[in-house]
Each structure stands twice: as structure tokens, then as C-alpha cells.
Amino acid sequence: MNLEFVRNFPLFCIILTLFSGPLCMISKGKTAKYINLAVITAVGVMSVFVLAEVCISGGSYVYRMGHFPAPWGNEIRVGPLEAFIAVFFCVVMLLSMVGGAFERKTEMEESKENLYYVMVNLLLSSLIALIYTNDLFTAYVFVEINTISACGMIMIKQNGHTLEAAVRYMIMSLLGSGMLLLGICFLYGLTGHLLMSNIKESVAAIAAAGTYHPPLMVAVGLMCVGLAIKSALFPFHSWLPDAYGYSSISSAAILSSLVSKGYIFLLIKIFYRVIGFDVFYNSRVINLFFVFGIAGMMFGSISAARENNIRRMIAFSSVAQIGYIYMGFGLGTTPGVLASIYHILSHAATKSLLFVAAAGLCECSGGSKELSKLTGAGYRNRMAGVAFTVGALSMIGFPLFSGFISKILFAQAAVNEAGKMLPTLIALAVSTILNVVYFMRAVLIIYTPTGYVSSEDGRDYTRVQMRMHPEKSVVFGCFILLNLALGLVSQPIVELCSRGLGMFS
């Protein structure tokens, strides 16, 4: 295929996902479902071609829409890291949608099914745009699209829990969006630019001259705190447990794995491509990230250990995992950021697996989500039990799985930072012990060979064997292979991420 033509694919991906939304809206539910799966697959395939192109060329490139230069034009910037993240997000989203297909039939009204696929397509569009855009205001626009579509995915079930969760999510997200927009306005006032590369040149000149330092630091602080709120960094996480715990299975898997990671990836771009990592380091915002990241690791793990609802337990675990990522940022080094990027991949691959597997365990236990009612569920739904166990071991950091690699990378990054080494290693150890407490407790419960009579439907689930849907078996298998790939073939992935991160600046 012509390499010059392939360079258009990132823009094609954004346009395709945007225009497929209205197409799903006028289609029937089943047709909209196939359109959605086809769009995700097409975007994933195009992203693979883009990844191959940038790897072969050995560099990154800038695509100017309309061929207008700055400050009138809008740009897309593509490198190995952006292309790889796009491919990875498409794989996780496709598996999450297929894995939750059966539950969606009962979780939402048939008349609203096509609306759900509109939201998913818009969400994918916003994620791809956040990955590729080189324009800060365009990023803000797609942040808002991401917020609206995610809120729609939460409340599609139309019950009290999801409506309350959606309202909480919207309030916190709008607060974060407002702070992000204020930060962008400050930067525009200081630099006169919206393209990331142009802003960075102006910021470097301002920092070198020592002028306008307070407003620059205010802009940095506003953008960082705004995106931290939107990605549920402790203590801004209050919306997360209900949003993940009560929404549909596909929504919970996608929201926990991808939505917050899109905001975090934008934050990384702001570190390197907008502010400059040296300016960001000198702003001391990293120290706040470090403190709140460790606090999130502890609080999220303790809250998960106290939960008896399996889905809320997994949701609180996400608070802890977001803490890991921000702790890596707080180390203030490139190895720390690289460890955070790898943890983004590990968490995305694992958390979707846990939510889909938990749905299978609940399904064979009379629909109950209480851990005390899931006794023996691993025997009744063997594939879901194996999948949940793999996800639990990965979150703990067991060798062979993805979580082990990211925790090793965090530890290695911390060793080079004398002042932060001890707190980081202690936090990793304590959080890992807490991970063992609540995840192994769940694994032991689902493999305790006793059953019960469900109080909800009066049926004896002691010896019931669930008939596994073939597509779910494939999804579980793919998620497990993805975890093993991240755990066993980590070096090429780390090198690719490191090379791509080096091209950010």
C-alpha cells in the first residue's frame, strides 16, 4: 500500500467514527451493532497500517488538515507511541463490546440500543482524536465529546443507580473541563498559539526569560488538576465506583479501561509537547501527583478490600491503579512516565477482562453481585473463573502477567530517585499486599466448592453448569493472551513506547 496514502488514515479514523454515529442512529439495533463493530475493526486495521508506516520510516510525521500552516491550520501528529496506543485501544474496545453483547440485551431497552452504539462511536472518535491531535483547543473539544458520550453510556440502563452515577460523573467532569479550558485560555493569552509545538516554543522562551512565571504556573496547574479530576485521581474519584459498578458490562469495561486513559494520554502530551518536561518538573506539580498518587493507591486498595459487591470492588481497584499512574508521573523522570504508560496498557487489558469475567460469574449465581453469593461460581462458569483469576493475578503483579512488568518498571524508575525511592517502594509493597487481600479473597470464594439457593429466584445453583456463549470464550481467550503478551514479550513493547515517548518533544 502507498505509504503516503497511509498517512491519511488517522484523519480517516476520526471522520469515520464521527459519521458512523448518525448512521447508527437511523439504523435498527442489530444493524447498528454490526456497524459499530465494523467501525471499531476498521479503525483498528487502519491504525495497524499507520503503526507499520511509522515503524518502517523510523520517525513521526505531521498531517496538516487543509494544508494551512499555523496559526490557521489544524494538525495531526503521528508517531510510534500514538499509533500503538490507537491499535491497543481499538483491540480492548472491540473485545469489551463483544464480551458484553449478551448482557446488553437485558441491560437496556431495545429502542435505545442504537443510541448506545452512537455513544460508543463518538467515544472512540474522541479517544482517537485525543491520541493524534496536535492542537490544544481541538483536544478540549474532543474531551467534551468524550465526557458526553461516556455519560450517555453510563445512564443508558435508566435506573436510579446509573442516573445518580451519571449526574455525579457529569458534575465532576464539567469541573475538570472548566479548569482545563481556563488553563488553555491562560496559555493562549501568554503565547498566542493553540498548536502544541508552537506553544512549547513560546513557553520555553518565557521560562528562559523568567517573565510571566506566575500565570504560566497557574495555566500548568489548572490543566493538570482539570485532567486529574476527569481521570479520577484521588480524592476526585467519588463518581467512579457507582459509574463502573452499576453501568452495563460493556460500559464498565470501556470506561475503566479507556476513558480515563485518554485523558491521561493527553496529559502526557501536555507534559512533553506543550509545556516541556523541564518546565513541568520545575513547576513542582509532580510532587502533588506523587503524593496524591500514593494516597490513591492506598485508599483505593483499602476501599476495595472492604467491598462485598464484586463490581464495586473492581471499580475501587481502578482508583488504586490510577494512583499508580500518577505516582509514576510524580517521580519526575522519563523512566517513571514510561512505567505509567506501560501501566496504562496493563490496566486497560486487565480491567476489561475482570468486568466481563465478573459478569459471567454473577450470571451463573442468580444475578447476584455480592461476593458472599458467588461461592463456587468458578465451577459453574469455568471460563469466567479462569479469566477472573488471570485478571486478579495480573492486578496483584504475579510473574508472567502484565501487572508484574509495570510494577517492576515503577520500582526500577524509583531506584534512580533517592528522595522518592523509599516511599515508592513501600507504597508498591503495601498496595500489592492489599491487592492480594481482596483479589485472592474473591478467587478463593469463587472456587470454594459449595453452592447456595438463590434468594432472588429460589433456584439451587449448587451444581448448575453455565453454557458459555462461544463469543465470550473467544473474548476471554483473547484477553488472557493479551495479558500474557504484555507479561512475556514486554521488552519490544517497552522499547517501542520509549522510542515514541522520545519523539514527543
C-alpha positions in Angstrom: 0.0 0.0 0.0 1.2 3.5 -0.8 2.8 4.9 2.4 1.8 8.5 1.6 -1.8 7.3 1.4 -1.5 5.5 4.8 -0.6 8.8 6.4 -4.2 10.0 5.8 -5.5 7.1 7.9 -5.5 8.9 11.3 -7.8 11.6 9.9 -9.9 8.9 8.2 -10.3 7.2 11.6 -11.7 10.3 13.2 -14.0 11.1 10.3 -15.3 7.5 10.1 -16.1 7.3 13.8 -17.8 10.7 13.8 -20.0 10.0 10.7 -20.9 6.4 11.8 -22.8 7.9 14.8 -25.7 9.3 12.7 -25.7 6.2 10.6 -26.2 4.1 13.8 -28.9 6.5 14.9 -31.1 5.8 11.9 -30.5 2.0 11.9 -32.2 -0.7 13.9 -30.4 -2.1 17.0 -28.9 -5.2 15.4 -27.8 -3.2 12.3 -26.3 -0.5 14.5 -24.4 -3.2 16.4 -22.7 -4.6 13.3 -21.9 -1.0 12.1 -20.3 -0.3 15.4 -18.2 -3.5 15.4 -17.2 -2.9 11.8 -16.1 0.7 12.6 -14.0 -0.4 15.5 -12.4 -3.1 13.4 -11.8 -0.7 10.5 -10.2 1.9 12.8 -8.0 -0.8 14.4 -6.9 -2.1 11.0 -6.1 1.4 9.7 -4.1 2.1 13.0 -2.1 -1.1 12.4 -1.1 0.2 8.9 -0.2 3.6 10.5 1.9 1.8 13.1 3.7 -0.2 10.5 4.4 3.0 8.4 5.9 5.0 11.3 8.0 2.0 12.4 9.3 1.5 8.9 10.1 5.2 8.4 11.6 5.3 11.9 10.1 8.7 12.8 6.9 10.7 13.2 5.0 13.0 10.9 2.6 15.9 11.0 -0.5 15.9 8.9 -1.9 19.3 8.1 -5.7 19.4 7.5 -6.4 21.6 4.5 -2.6 22.2 4.2 -2.9 25.5 6.0 0.1 26.4 8.2 -0.1 27.7 11.8 -1.9 29.6 13.2 -4.9 29.0 10.9 -4.4 25.3 10.2 -5.1 22.2 12.4 -2.6 19.4 12.7 -2.5 15.7 13.5 0.9 14.4 14.7 1.6 10.7 14.4 4.4 8.7 16.0 5.0 5.1 17.1 3.5 5.7 20.6 0.3 7.3 19.3 -0.2 4.6 16.6 0.4 1.8 19.1 -2.0 3.3 21.7 -4.6 3.7 19.0 -4.3 0.0 18.0 -4.4 -1.1 21.6 -7.5 0.9 22.4 -9.3 -0.5 19.4 -8.5 -4.1 20.4 -9.7 -3.5 24.0 -12.9 -1.7 22.9 -13.7 -4.4 20.4 -13.3 -7.2 22.9 -15.3 -5.2 25.5 -18.2 -4.7 23.1 -18.2 -8.4 22.0 -17.8 -9.6 25.6 -20.8 -7.6 26.9 -23.1 -8.3 23.9 -25.2 -10.9 25.7 -25.8 -8.7 28.8 -26.8 -5.7 26.7 -29.9 -7.5 25.5 -31.2 -7.4 29.1 -29.5 -4.3 30.4 -31.1 -1.7 28.1 -34.3 -1.1 26.3 -34.4 -2.3 22.7 -35.5 1.1 21.5 -32.3 2.7 22.9 -29.8 0.1 21.7 -28.9 2.1 18.6 -28.4 5.2 20.7 -25.9 3.3 22.8 -23.8 2.5 19.7 -23.9 6.2 18.7 -22.3 6.9 22.1 -19.7 4.2 21.6 -18.7 5.5 18.2 -18.4 9.1 19.5 -16.3 7.9 22.4 -14.0 6.1 20.0 -13.8 9.2 17.9 -12.8 11.3 20.9 -10.2 8.8 22.0 -8.5 8.7 18.6 -8.6 12.5 18.3 -7.0 12.9 21.8 -4.3 10.5 20.8 -3.4 12.1 17.5 -4.3 15.8 17.7 -1.6 18.4 17.8 -4.0 21.3 18.6 -4.8 22.1 22.2 -8.3 23.5 21.6 -9.2 20.6 19.3 -8.2 18.4 22.2 -10.6 20.3 24.5 -13.4 19.9 22.1 -13.0 16.1 21.9 -12.6 16.0 25.7 -16.1 17.3 25.9 -17.3 14.8 23.3 -15.7 12.1 25.4 -17.5 13.3 28.5 -20.9 13.5 26.9 -20.7 10.1 25.3 -19.3 8.4 28.4 -22.2 10.0 30.4 -24.7 8.6 27.9 -23.1 5.1 28.2 -23.5 5.2 32.0 -27.1 6.2 32.1 -28.3 4.0 29.2 -29.7 1.5 31.7 -32.1 4.1 33.1 -32.3 3.1 36.8 -31.7 5.1 40.0 -28.1 4.0 40.5 -27.0 4.8 36.9 -28.8 8.1 36.8 -27.2 9.2 40.1 -23.8 8.0 38.9 -24.2 9.9 35.6 -25.1 13.1 37.4 -22.0 12.7 39.7 -19.8 12.0 36.7 -21.1 15.0 34.7 -20.6 17.4 37.7 -17.0 16.3 38.3 -16.2 16.1 34.6 -17.6 19.6 33.9 -15.5 20.9 36.8 -12.4 19.3 35.3 -13.3 20.5 31.8 -13.7 24.0 33.1 -10.3 24.0 34.7 -8.7 22.6 31.6 -10.4 25.3 29.4 -9.2 28.1 31.8 -5.6 26.7 31.6 -5.8 26.6 27.8 -7.1 30.2 27.8 -4.2 31.3 30.0 -1.7 29.6 27.7 -3.3 31.2 24.6 -3.1 34.6 26.3 0.6 34.1 27.1 1.7 32.5 23.8 -0.9 33.4 21.1 -0.8 29.8 19.9 -3.0 26.7 20.1 -0.8 24.2 18.2 1.2 22.3 20.7 4.6 22.6 19.1 4.2 26.4 18.8 3.0 26.7 22.4 6.1 24.8 23.6 8.5 27.2 21.7 6.8 30.2 23.3 6.7 28.6 26.8 10.4 27.8 26.5 11.1 31.4 25.7 9.0 32.6 28.6 10.7 30.2 31.0 14.2 31.3 29.8 13.4 35.0 30.1 11.9 34.5 33.6 8.8 36.6 32.7 5.1 35.8 33.3 6.2 32.9 35.6 3.1 33.1 37.9 0.4 33.0 35.1 2.4 30.2 33.4 2.4 28.1 36.6 -1.4 28.8 37.0 -2.0 27.6 33.5 0.0 24.4 34.2 -1.8 23.8 37.5 -5.2 24.3 36.0 -4.7 21.9 33.1 -3.1 19.2 35.3 -5.7 19.4 38.0 -8.5 19.5 35.4 -7.3 16.3 33.8 -6.6 14.7 37.1 -10.2 15.3 38.1 -11.5 13.8 34.8 -9.3 10.7 35.2 -10.5 10.1 38.8 -7.2 10.7 40.7 -7.8 10.6 44.5 -9.6 12.5 46.0 -11.6 13.3 42.9 -12.8 9.7 42.4 -16.3 9.9 44.2 -18.2 9.3 40.9 -16.1 6.3 39.8 -17.4 3.3 42.0 -21.1 3.9 41.1 -20.3 4.7 37.4 -18.3 1.5 36.9 -20.3 -0.6 39.4 -23.8 -0.1 38.1 -23.5 0.7 34.4 -23.7 -2.0 31.7 -20.9 -4.5 31.4 -19.6 -3.1 28.1 -19.8 0.4 29.5 -17.9 -0.5 32.7 -15.2 -2.3 30.7 -14.7 0.6 28.3 -15.0 3.4 30.9 -12.5 1.8 33.3 -10.0 0.7 30.6 -10.1 3.6 28.1 -11.9 6.8 29.0 -9.6 7.9 31.9 -6.6 6.7 29.9 -7.5 9.0 27.0 -7.3 12.0 29.5 -4.1 10.7 30.9 -2.5 10.3 27.5 -3.5 13.9 26.7 -1.8 14.9 30.0 1.4 13.2 28.9 1.3 15.1 25.6 0.9 18.3 27.6 4.0 17.4 29.7 6.2 16.8 26.7 4.7 18.7 23.8 3.0 21.7 25.2 4.8 22.8 28.5 8.1 20.9 28.1 9.1 18.3 30.6 11.8 20.6 32.2 9.2 23.4 32.8 6.7 20.8 34.2 9.4 19.4 36.5 10.3 22.9 37.8 6.6 23.7 38.4 6.6 21.2 41.4 3.2 19.9 40.2 5.0 16.5 40.1 5.2 16.5 43.9 1.4 16.8 44.2 1.0 14.0 41.7 3.3 11.8 43.7 1.6 12.4 47.0 -2.0 12.0 45.7 -0.9 9.1 43.5 0.3 7.2 46.6 -2.7 8.2 48.5 -4.9 6.9 45.7 -3.1 3.6 45.8 -3.7 3.2 49.5 -7.3 4.5 49.7 -8.4 2.6 46.5 -7.0 -0.7 47.7 -8.4 -0.3 51.3 -11.9 0.6 49.9 -11.8 -2.4 47.5 -10.8 -4.7 50.4 -13.9 -3.5 52.3 -16.4 -4.1 49.4 -18.7 -7.1 49.2 -20.0 -6.1 45.8 -17.6 -7.6 43.2 -18.2 -4.9 40.6 -17.6 -2.1 43.1 -14.6 -3.9 44.3 -13.1 -3.9 40.8 -14.1 -0.3 40.5 -12.3 0.8 43.6 -9.3 -1.1 42.4 -9.3 1.3 39.4 -8.8 4.2 41.9 -5.7 2.4 43.1 -4.4 1.8 39.6 -4.9 5.4 38.6 -2.8 6.2 41.7 0.0 4.0 40.3 0.0 6.0 37.0 0.1 9.4 38.8 2.8 8.2 41.2 4.9 7.4 38.1 4.4 10.9 36.8 5.3 12.2 40.2 8.8 10.6 40.0 9.5 13.4 37.5 11.7 11.2 35.2 11.3 9.7 31.8 11.5 6.1 33.3 8.7 7.0 35.6 6.5 8.2 32.8 7.4 5.1 30.8 6.3 2.9 33.7 3.0 4.8 33.8 2.4 4.3 30.1 3.0 0.6 30.5 0.6 0.5 33.4 -2.0 2.2 31.2 -1.7 -0.8 28.8 -1.7 -3.3 31.6 -4.7 -1.8 33.4 -6.7 -1.5 30.1 -6.1 -5.1 29.2 -6.8 -6.4 32.7 -9.7 -4.3 34.0 -11.9 -5.1 31.0 -11.2 -8.7 31.5 -12.2 -8.5 35.2 -15.5 -6.8 34.5 -16.5 -9.2 31.7 -15.5 -12.2 33.8 -17.3 -10.9 36.8 -20.5 -10.6 34.7 -20.1 -14.3 33.8 -19.7 -15.2 37.5 -22.7 -13.2 38.5 -24.8 -14.7 35.7 -24.3 -18.2 37.0 -25.1 -17.1 40.6 -28.7 -15.9 40.1 -27.6 -12.4 39.0 -26.2 -11.5 42.5 -23.1 -9.3 42.6 -22.4 -10.0 46.3 -19.2 -11.9 46.9 -20.9 -14.0 49.5 -23.3 -15.2 46.9 -20.6 -16.1 44.3 -19.4 -19.2 46.2 -18.5 -21.9 43.7 -19.1 -19.7 40.7 -15.7 -20.6 39.3 -17.0 -24.2 38.9 -20.4 -23.2 37.4 -18.8 -21.0 34.8 -15.3 -22.4 34.3 -14.1 -20.0 31.6 -15.2 -16.9 33.6 -13.5 -18.3 36.7 -10.2 -18.8 34.9 -10.4 -15.4 33.2 -11.1 -13.7 36.6 -8.2 -15.5 38.2 -5.9 -14.4 35.4 -7.1 -10.8 35.8 -6.7 -11.0 39.6 -3.1 -12.3 39.3 -2.2 -9.6 36.8 -3.5 -6.9 39.2 -1.5 -8.4 42.0 1.6 -8.4 39.9 2.2 -12.1 39.5 5.0 -13.0 37.1 4.0 -13.9 33.6 1.3 -11.3 33.5 1.2 -7.6 32.5 0.9 -6.2 36.0 4.2 -7.7 37.1 6.1 -5.8 34.3 4.5 -2.4 35.2 5.3 -2.8 38.9 8.9 -3.8 38.1 9.2 -0.7 35.9 7.9 1.5 38.7 10.4 0.0 41.1 13.3 0.5 38.6 12.2 4.1 38.0 12.1 4.8 41.7 15.6 3.4 42.4 17.1 6.3 40.5 15.3 8.9 42.6 16.9 8.9 46.0 14.3 11.3 47.6 11.3 9.3 46.4 12.7 5.8 46.3 11.6 4.6 49.8 8.1 6.0 49.7 7.5 4.5 46.2 8.8 1.0 47.2 6.8 1.0 50.4 3.7 2.1 48.6 4.2 -0.6 45.9 4.7 -3.3 48.6 1.7 -2.2 50.7 -0.6 -1.8 47.7 0.4 -5.3 46.4 -0.3 -6.9 49.8 -3.8 -5.2 49.7 -4.3 -6.4 46.1 -3.6 -9.9 47.3 -6.1 -9.5 50.2 -9.1 -8.5 48.1 -8.4 -10.2 44.8 -7.4 -13.6 46.3 -10.3 -13.4 48.7 -12.6 -13.2 45.6 -10.7 -16.0 43.8 -11.0 -18.3 46.9 -14.7 -17.6 47.2 -15.5 -18.4 43.6 -13.5 -21.7 43.9 -15.0 -22.7 47.2 -16.9 -25.9 46.2 -20.2 -25.2 47.9 -23.3 -23.7 46.5 -26.5 -22.0 47.7 -30.1 -21.5 46.9 -30.6 -18.0 45.4 -33.0 -15.8 47.4 -33.8 -13.9 44.2 -35.3 -16.7 42.1 -35.4 -19.7 44.5 -33.2 -21.8 42.3 -30.5 -24.1 43.5 -27.2 -23.0 41.9 -25.0 -25.6 43.7 -24.5 -27.8 40.6 -25.7 -25.6 37.8 -23.3 -25.6 34.8 -23.5 -22.5 32.7 -23.5 -22.8 29.0 -20.8 -20.5 27.8 -21.6 -18.3 24.8 -18.9 -19.0 22.1 -18.1 -15.4 21.5 -17.4 -14.9 25.2 -15.0 -17.8 25.2 -13.1 -16.1 22.4 -13.1 -12.8 24.3 -11.8 -14.4 27.4 -9.1 -16.2 25.4 -8.0 -13.0 23.6 -7.9 -11.0 26.9 -5.8 -13.7 28.5 -3.4 -13.8 25.6 -3.2 -10.0 25.6 -2.2 -10.2 29.3 0.4 -12.9 28.6 1.8 -11.0 25.7 2.3 -7.8 27.8 3.9 -10.0 30.5 6.1 -12.2 28.4 7.0 -10.0 25.4 7.4 -6.8 27.3 10.8 -5.7 26.0 9.8 -4.8 22.4 6.7 -3.0 23.7 8.8 -1.0 26.3 11.3 -0.1 23.5 8.5 1.0 21.2 6.9 3.1 23.9 10.3 4.6 24.9 11.1 5.5 21.2 7.7 7.0 20.8 8.0 9.0 24.0 11.4 10.3 22.9 9.7 11.7 19.7 7.1 13.6 21.8 9.4 16.5 22.3 
